[in-house]
């Protein structure tokens, strides 16, 4: 096999997105992953207006013109912003087509290690084969194969259990998706310290998708506990669990560190800590970032830069100082979520969604500058009920809060994060 320009580890959305972008720029790309057809078990949701700019055909499998958020005793709110279920089959097909047109090489296997030299890298596979490449992009997921993420005790975890149900009746309006409902009916008293919310999409023809989600916890809430919560929630809502067509389990590390700027393996997606530390969302981010990373790699290789320099240029493109500052702020937001019990979480989100649309939408979508994120946080602090405000202050004064403040102050330095 001839030496590749870029070897991408992973066939998930992040891996295929960056492989397709590299192929579009005429580079020689290899994609390393398991045998068989591409299969993404998770369901992906996103705001419809965040999906439309990517230009993929039929990217929204289904959409709802209104989105509901529920705050328990604090009431609820109907947001006039459309929410969509991502057509993961269509997205995978579009990315695979770009890879095929770019003559990507599909390599079956799993990376076991890597050796670097001045001219590139050699990736050793578990079966003993070697793959030679100029640069390596690790998009292998939240447990990365090669890229090294810094050890941290400030990491949280989002866990969820979802069911696609065939059911005769349910309480959800056909034109509304439920983004989060923090109602605690059916929850046990000892579960209120680590609250979870319902995420729901009515799919028509008597089918619904329901998911019990812990926004963030430390340690992670186990799947069997979430299964029990979802069972009780469905009972409280009068939803008969007649037939579970599909099951989903979600485990997302949140708020950890990002790869070092000196790392020769270029991290991407979950392998690079690209999950929004305060929401758990990542798909729009990787679709937006894949061309940015591909441009940096292409320009460096075409300009004759050594692979080490290309990897650093890719890091600079992915993690400029402004993004690192926002990442640190979002990690602070995550630390606050970790300290909220169910009543405080309900009150917090009632306050959050009372903000001007541009502020809450920009915060969730990572569309604000670092100073704007800071202003949103300050406004939340000023507007939140006293019991929530006290938690925000204690979070800022905590040891993790101090560390994140230090990260903000040092984020201009190379290798910050």
Secondary structure, DSSP 8 states (H G I E B T S, - for coil): ---EEEEEE--SHHHHHHHHHHHHTT--EEEEE-SSS----S--EEEHHHHGGG--TT-EEEEESEEEEE-GGG-EEEE-S-EEEE-HHHHHHHHHHHHHHTT-EEEES-EEEEEEETTEEEEEETTS-EEEEEEEEE---SS-SS------S--EEEEEEEEEEE-S--S--TTEEEEEE---TT--GGGGGG--EEEEEEEETTEEEEEEEEEEESS---HHHHHHHHHHHHHHTT----EEEEEEEEEEEES-----TT-SSEE-GGGGT-S-TTT---HHHHHHHHHHHHHHHHHHHHTT--HHHHHHHHHHHHS-HHHHHHHHHHHHHHHHHHT--HHHHHHHHHHHTTS-HHHHHHHHTT-S-HHHHHHHHHHHHHHS-HHHHHHHHHHHHSHHHHHHHHHHHHTTSTT--
